[in-house]
Amino acid sequence: MKAALQNYHARMQRVLDHIDQHLDGDLDLDTVSRVAAFSKFHFHRQFMATFGLSVHRYVQLARLKRASHRLATNDAQSVTEIAMDAGYDAPDAFARAFRQRFGQSPSSFRKAPDWAPWLAAFGPLNIARSKLVQITYTPDDVTIRDVPPTPVAIMEHRGDRATLGATIERFIAWRKAAGLSPETSPTFNIFRSERIPANPDDYSMDLCVGTELPVDADDPDMKAGTIPGGRCAVLRVTHDTHNLEPAAMYLYREWLPASGEEARDFPIYCRRWLTFFPGAEVHDVVVELFLPLK
């Protein structure tokens, strides 16, 4: 059973690798099902069941990710050329899809990319790519660090996690209006409840941006605060950064009992880093998860 599952995952991984390496080629259902050596009559359902999105949407997102990178880094290539490389027959169709996905036109993204909605847009792609990767953590992955107090502006989300997207949009709009880019002002999430509490209305999380700028006391959405300093166990997460539950469970279930440490009276929280890889066609997210210690 285990060997059969490993073989199945290897064939699916071969498909993802082929798509990523042949974005300029023909990536219809017939082609990718042949790469996996699966029947084309079932492959679309197999792909959807494995990755949570269709082959067509995966390819579209992968091409848009490459196109957005080229817009941001390659001034020599025109928007029309980038649109054609992304599989669009006309620049206006590309522009509509781009604006719908990222909230910016291709030309405005080229001049001043807004990375926060960019990151949100590729959540499904990142989650799909993590499906076949089984992540295990060891004590060597955890470091203990003395963290200084960090002044932040805080937007509180209280209530059903299904409405978190709207809170994130308001948070992005606020920090954009305040000129606090993710590239220059750190992003934190403070997790004040379980990821999926028994009562959905009990879900609670703070979205924070690091800043020493004053926050208007009359602002209905934001308030000033501080993430307290002190010793923290820090675990770096680079896969499926939209779901930190496995990493948090490792810290609580395995690392903390074996370490002899005790948790401090402050919730577990994370810092999200937007990373840039020189010469590579990816921008990605790395997360550091902080478990406050006494």
N, C-alpha and C positions, 0 to 999 in steps of 0.2 A: 504493500500500500504506500509506504513512504517513498520507495524508489519510483513508483508510478507518478506520485505527486511531484517529486523533484523533476522528473522528465517533462511533465506537463508545464511546470513553471519555467523550465529551460526553454521550451518551445515558445512560450509567451514572451519571455525575455528577448528571444531572437527577433520576434516581431517588433518590439519597441526599439531595439538596436537598429533594425533595418529601416524603420521609419525615420529615426533621428539622423541616420546617415544618408538617406535618399529623399530629403525633403523637396528636391527639385524634380524627382521622378514621378512615375505613375504609382500612386498609392491607393488604388481602388480595392474593393473587397476581394476580388479575384487574386490580385497580386499578393496582398498581405496574408491571405489564407494559405496560399502556396508556400510562403516563407515558413509558416508554422506547420505545414503539412497537415492541415485540418480541412475538413469539408467546408466549402464556401457556403453551403446551405445552413450550416450551424455556427460558423465561426463568428458571425456578428453577435449572436447571443452569448457565445463563450467569452468573447472579448468584453462585452458589457457586464457579464456576471463577474468577471475577474477584476476589471478596472473601474467599474462604475460609470463609464461613459462610452459612447460609440466610437468605432474606428474613425468615422468621419470627423467627429468633434475632436478626438485626440490629434489627428493630423492637422486640423484647422488651428488648434491652439499651439501646436508645435511650430507651425509656419508663422503664426502671428508673433510668437516669442522671438523667433529669429528676425522677423521683420522689424520689431520694435528695437531690438539690439542694434540692427543696422542703421535705423533712423537716428539713434542716439550717438552712434560712434563712427559712422561712415558718411561724411558729407559729400564724398565723391559720387555716391550712387543717388540717383534721383528718386523721388517718391514714386514715380511711374515705374521705374525699374524694380524697386522694392515690391510694389504691388504685384507686378507680373511674377516675380520670384515666389511670392506668397500664394500664387494660384488664382489670382483675381484677373478677370478679363479687362477690367477698366479701373482707373484710379478712383473714380467716384464710388464704386462698389467697395473698394478697399477702405476708403475714407469713412464710409458709413459703418462698416464692420468695426473699424478701429475705434471710432468715436463711441459706438455702442459698448464696446468692451472696456475702454480705458477712460472715457469721459473727456478725451482730448482728440483734436484732429491730428493726423500724422505730422503736419508742418509745425503745429504748436508743440507736440511732443518732441520733435527734433530740436526745437529751440530751448525748451525748458521741460524736461520729463518730470511728471508727477509720479513718483515711484510707489506711493501707497496704494492707489487703485490698481496699478500694474501688478503689484504683489497679490492683491486680492483676486484679480482676474485669473491668475494662474494657479489658484488653489486646487482646482480639480485635476490639473495636469500633474502637479507635484504629488497629490495624493495617489493618483494612478500609478506613478512611477515608484511609489513606495510600497505598493501592494505585494510585490514579490520579494521584498527585502525584509528578512527577519532580523530585527535589531536586538542584540543582547548587550547588556551593560555589565561592567566589572568594576571593582573598587578602584582600579587604576584610572577609570574615566572620571572620577570624582576628585575635586580638589577643595581644600578648605581655604577660604580667602577672607581677609579683613576688608569689609566694604565700607566706604565712607558714606555718610548721610547724603541723600540725593534729593534736592528740591525738584518738585514736579507739579505740573498742572494735571488735574484729575477729572475725568468724566466717568461717573458711576453708571454701570449697567445693573439694574435690578429687575428680575423677572425672567420669564421664559426665554431660554437660549435661542428659540426660533426667531426672536426679535432682535438678536444681537447685531445682525447686519445693518439695521437702521441706525443703531447706536454707533457702530463703526463709521458709517457714512458721515454722521454728525461730527464725530471726532476728527475725521480726516479734513472736513470742511473747516473746522475751528483751527486746527494747527496750520492749515494752508493759509488761512486769513491772517494768522499770527506770524507767518513767515518762519515757522519751525519745521524745516525739512527733515525727513527721516535720515538724510545723509549727514546732518549736522547736529540734530537734537535726538537723543536716544529715546526709544519707545519701550515702555514697560507694560506688562499686564500683571495685576495682582489678583490671584484666584482666591476668592473669599467663600467659595462653596465647592462642592463636587462638580465635575464636568457635567454629569447627568444626575441631578438630585432626584429623590423619590417623588417630590412635588416639583414639577417644572418651574413653578413660580418662585421657588427658593433659590434659583440660580443667581449668582452674584459675582461680578467681576469689575475691577477698576481698570480703565484704559488711561495710561499716563504718558506724558511727554516730559522729558527732562528739560527744565528751564528755570532760570532765576528771575525771569520777567514777572512783574506783578500781574495777578489775575483780577479782573474787575469783580468786586464783591457783589455786584448786581447781575453778573452773568448767570443765567438760569442753568447752564449746562456744565460749566467748569468751576473748579475750586482749586485753590492752592493747597499743597500738602508736601510731605517729605516721606520718602522711603527711608526708614531708620538705618543707620549704620550698625555694623557689628560683624561677628563671624558668621559665615555662610558656607554650607556645602554647595558646590557649584558643579552642575552636570551640563556639558555641552551637547546640544542636539542638532544634528544636521539633516536627519531624514524625517519626513512627515511632521514638519514643524507646526502644522495646524492641529495636531492632536498630541499634546504633551502628557496625556494620561499614562502611557507605558513608562515614560521616563520618571514621572512623579511616583508611580507605584513602585518602581525599582528603589528609589530613594527611601520611601517609607517602609517597604516590606523587607528589603534585603540590606541596603547600606546602613540605615540608621540603627537597627538593632545590633548589627555586628560591629559598629564603630565605637560604641560606648558613649556616643554623644547624645545630647538631649535637644529637642527642638525648642526654639525660642517662641515667645508669644507674639508672633507676627506671621501672616499667611505666606505660603509658598508663592513665589512670583518669578517672572522671567523678564529678560531683556532680549529684544529682537534686533538683530543686526542685519542691515542690508549690505551684502557683500558683492564685490566686483572682482572678477577674475580677468586680469590682463591677458589679452590675446584669445580669450575664450568667449564663445557666444552665449554666455549665461550670466545672469544676475540672480542671486539666490538669497535665501534667508538662513542665517544661523541663529540659534536660540541658546542662551545660557539660562538654565533653570536654577534658581536660588532657594535653598532651604535654610531659613535663618536658624542659627544655633545659639545656645546659651554660652 
